[in-house]
Amino acid sequence: MIELLKNKPIIINTDLDGLISGLILKKYLNCRVIGFSNSAEKFWLDKQSVNDFKDSCFVDMYVANPDTLAIDQHIISVNEEHHNLLSQNPNKINPNLMNQRCFLPNNSYYNKYPFGTIHFIIALLEEAGIDLTDLNLQETAQNLSFMDLILRSDDAMKTTIDSNYMQNASEWWEWLKNTSNNGSVTTAFTTYLDNTDVAYATNKKSEIARVLRGTPFNCDSPDGGVREILDGTRIKEGVKEYLQFIADIANIELFDINADFKTYKGLAKRTSLTPQQQNELITSNTINGQEIFSYAFVRTSNRENNFSYTVKNK
């Protein structure tokens, strides 16, 4: 499954989850980062690689086009019928498709995959027999270890040891370990978490936010998200320093960040789907006849604006 990404051009999110995923995929599957996304309405492509777009894989972002390769961890199936359809498509790699979780019914959504795409990617690499033992999880800078940054991705550490979802987290760690064939890195995550207390997790989360949101990185979110990475057509200096900082801790050579980039902007929307719209999404990947570029169910059905989606700008 993960072998589909080998040698692929990839587009990654700017937060910790997307960035570390991109570095790991570069190192172990020879993927080439050609662009970035802000997880909402924008992505940026290396102008020299625009022609590679149709052959690229979106990482940590679900793309609705059935022919587009995407690896992510969001809830994308409306219900079991939709799950059965999406899970047959090899271009959609998602833990909630491998271990069925859907938007409906609510008790399925409550038990959704609770971690980052990076934890899923590592388990799949280990399942494929790829040796990850040369990853130095204890590499540290500014009192932040690579292990802590990986476990900050999508708040995996806090979810596991200090949240209302600890039972679900425990079950999904078991699933990841089984998927990875008890891989060394996935097992190291669980061992580390078993020996981490709530105070450490809370302090480390705050410390990571302080470093990433402070000078010189100035990230927009505490998990490293950046809403606008460019100054003109070039990556901002602070963003470059952020990317290099994470690559240094990962001890993985950074991809090219000195290219000229082209901005693509859509319209990000939030709504709640009617039963008719749910059926339209299942059958045609559209809402009210409008083609959807990307989407995810981000809340349970009894909460408003539970459906987040992006459409192409007219």
N, C-alpha and C positions, 0 to 999 in steps of 0.2 A: 504493500500500500504506500508507505512513505517513499519507496523507491521511485514512484512516479515523479518525485520532485528532483531527482538527480539531474544535475547540469542545467536546471531550469532558471530562467530569469524570474526574480521574485520582487514583489512589492510589499513592503512591511510597514506596520504602524510605528509611530514615533515613541510610544511609551516603552517601559522596560520589557514588557512581554513581547512586543513586536521586535524590538531591537535585539534582544538576546536570542530570540528565535531566528532572526536573520543571520546573526553571527554563527550560531550553531549549524544552521543549514549550509552556510558558506563553507564552514570547516569540514563537515562530514559528508555533504552531498554535492559539493562544488557548485552550489547555487550562486547566482550573480544578482546582487541587489541593483535593480534599475529604477527603483522609485520608492516613495514613502506615501503614507496616508495619515490623516489626522483622525481617523475612525468616524468621521462624520461626513462633511460635504466636499472635502478636497483630497486630491492626491496629486503628487508631483512626479513626473517622469523625466529621467535623463534624456535630453533631446536626441542624443546619439542612439538611444535604445527604443525610441517610440515604435519602431517597426516590430519590436519584440513583444509588444503589449499583448497581442492575441495569444501568444504562446506562453505567457507568464502565469505565475501562481500568486494569488493574494494570500498573505499570511496574517492570521488573526483578524480576518475580515471575510465574512461570507458574501459571495457574489452570486446573484440569482441565476444568471445565464448558465444553463446546464452544461455548456461546452467550456466554461471557464474553470480552471483548476483552483480550488481554494482549500486551505486547511485552517480551521478555526474551532472555537469551542462554544458557540452561541446556540440558543434554542432556535431552530429554524423550521421545525415541523409543526404544523397546526395541530395535527392529530395522528392517530395510527395510520390512517389511509395515506396521509402526506408522508409520514415516516417511511412507509413501505415503498413509496415512489422515490424519495430522495436517497434512501439507503442503497438503492440499486445502481446509483450513478457513481462510478469510481472517481469522478472529478471532485466529489464532495467528501472531504475527510474531516470527520467531526466525532468526538467521543459520544455525543448524544445520539448519533446515528448508529454507532457501533454497540452502544448499550442504551437501548431505546428510552428516550425522554422527549416529551412533546409539550407543547403549550397547553393542550387540553388532553385529559382532565387536569385540574389544578394539582392533584397529588403527584402527577408525573412531573410537572414543572418544579414543584417544591424539592424534588430529588434530582435536579439537573446537575450536570458537571460543574463543580464550584471553583476550579483552578484556572490557570493560564494555559494558553496554547503551547507555551514552552514546555510545560510539564508533560503534556500530551505528546509533543514532538519527541522529547527525550525517551519516553516509554516506547514509542514506535521505532525509533532508531535502535534501541536495545532489542526490541522484538525481532528486528531485521538482522540481528547478530553483529551490529556495528560496535566496535570497541570504543567506549567513551572514557576509559580509565585515565587518559591523559588530561582530562579536565581537572584543573586545580580549583576545587570549590572553596578552598580556604584562602585564595589570593585576596589580598586586602588593600584598600586605599581609602584614606580619610575615615578610617575605622569602619568601613563597610566591606564585608566579604562578598565574594561572588555568590556564595550560597545564600546569603541574606538577600541579595538583589534578585536572584531567581525566585526565592520564596516570597518576595514582596510582589512579584508579578501577579496581578489580579488578586492581591491580598491573600495569597494561599496560606501564609503562616498564621495570620490572625484568624482566618476562617477555620483553620484546623484546630487551634488550641484555645480560642477565646471568642466564640460566636454562638448564635442560636442554631448553627448548622453543623456542629461538630460530629454528630452521628453520620450525617450524609458525607462529610469530608472523609471520615474514617473508612466508609464503604468505598468511596471512590479511590482512596489511596490503595486499598486492597485490589481494586480493579486495575489501577495503573501498574502495580507490582506484578499482577498476574499477566497483564498484557506485555510487560517488559521481560517476561520470563525471569523475574526476580533480578533484573539488571542492577548492576552495582551502583549507578548514579541514582536511579529511582529508589533503591533501598536506602541509600545514604540520606535522601530527603526525609524518609520516614523515621530513620534512626535519629537524625538531627532534631526533628520536630518532637519526637518522644522525650528528648532531653532538654527541651526549651520551655521555660516557664512564661507565664502571662506577662510579667513585668518586663522581661527581656523583649518579648514580641512587641509590646506597646512602645517601649523606648526605641527599638530599632526602626519601627515604622516611622516614628517622629523624626529620627535622625536622618533617614533616607529622604524624607520630605524636605528637611532643612537643607540638605546638600543639593538636591536636585532643583529646588525652587530658588535657591540663593544664587549669588554671583559666583562664577560667570555663566552658569548654565541657564538660569531663569526659565525653567520649565513651567508650563501653565498648570499642570496637575501634579499632585504629590507622588504619582507613580511614573513621572517622566514624560507625560503627554505634552506635545507641542502643537498648538493650533496652526501656527504659521511658521514654516521653517526657512522661508526664503527672504532675502533682501535683493529685490530685483529677480534675477534668474539664478543667483548663487545662494548656497546655504549660508545662513547667518553664522558669524564667528562663534557666538555663544553656543549655538546648536552643534557646530563642528566640535567644539571642546567637550560637549556632553557626549557626543557619539564616540569620540576618542577615549574619554574617561571610562565608558562602559567596555569598550573593546580592550583597553589595557587591563582592567580587572579580569575580564574573561580570558586574557592572554591569547586573543585571536586577532590576526591582522585585520584592520578595518577595511571595508570596501571603499571604493572611490567616492569621495565626497566633494571633489573639486570640479564636478561637471556643471554644465548649464542645464537647468531644469525648466520644464514647461508645466504650468499649472492647469489642472482640470477641476472644474467646480460644478457640483450638482446642487440639488436642493434637499436638505435634511428635514424630515418631517416626523412628527409623532401623532399617533391616533390610536383608536381602538377599532378593530375590524368587526363589522356586522357578520352574521353567518353567511350572507351572500358574498361579501368581500373575501371571507376566508376561503370559500369555494373557488372564487376567481383566482386567488393567489395559488391555490393548489393546482388548478387546471391550466393556468396561463402565465403565471409569474407577473401578473399585472394587478393594479388597484384602480378601479374606475376607468379601466381601459388604458391606463398609463403604465408603461414598462418600468419595472423596478430594477435599479442597479444592484442595491445591497439592502439587506434587512436583517432584523433579529427581533424576537419577542423578549422584552426586557423586564416585564413584570407579569404577575399572574392575571388571569382574566377578570378578577373582581376589582382590579385597580385600573384607573383611567390611563389613557395614553400608554398602553402596554406594548405597542408595536412601533418600533423605530425603523425608518426606511429612508433611502436616498434615491431620488430620481434624477435623470439627466436634465440639465438646464436647457431650456428651449432656446 
